[in-house]
């Protein structure tokens, strides 16, 4: 809490997306990018749920945050929320391996995490995406912590929204929460705020990273072979001193026969709303 809810960061930095309890893939990311404090890191949320080692994953990230507070940064994802990780695995892992009190302690921690980051005032990073309520960065700075993630509004959208190349403006999100936004929304936001790039996570993408809206937005997903059911790569974006962006790829393992095909979308819905898209 001594650091702001909207982080102001400086390049060079390496930016990572969802990890989802895939601890050994997190270690592979550090092997590729350099273990802290050799490199600066920003993680954009979704550390827990789905994978088998959420506890190891979040504990290592928090340990690095404590040891290197000015070199290592972690944002909140939509799974760093009690109502979500109660359902998708983290609660059960805490209960099975330790106790419910530990899960409640992590909930208190998650309620204090930063929500977004600006790298050299040019790269805007968050877990989910833009919000129709977001008119100025000062609105984010005014969000008080600790806070749960509400069902609607600015904080919810920053953690839950998704880009959609097939629409213009804003539309309903199949997840049953927040919105989708078109390329026109991205272009308008960048122009208004003098930003070069929006960087977000939240969705599985085949190559580990995927551009949107003429390279004005990039999705980064850092969990290869997501859930053992996808054959996606994972990626990490390196931003150098001149804000040149490059990507380091974690290739997926050879697909095992028993995983013969995709087992459907491993994407999160909120509550009991209609089916949708992580």
SULTAGI-V997015 format. One record per helix or strand. SS is the DSSP state (H for helix, E for strand). FROM is the first residue (numbers start at 1). TO is the last residue. Records with the same first field share a line. If there is no record, write none. Layout:
SS->FROM-TO  FROM-TO
This chain:
E->6-9  13-16  18-18  41-43  72-75  114-114  116-119  123-126  162-163  170-172  179-181  197-200  209-212  217-221  234-239  245-250
H->23-33  54-67  82-85  90-97  100-110  137-141  154-160  183-193  226-228  257-259
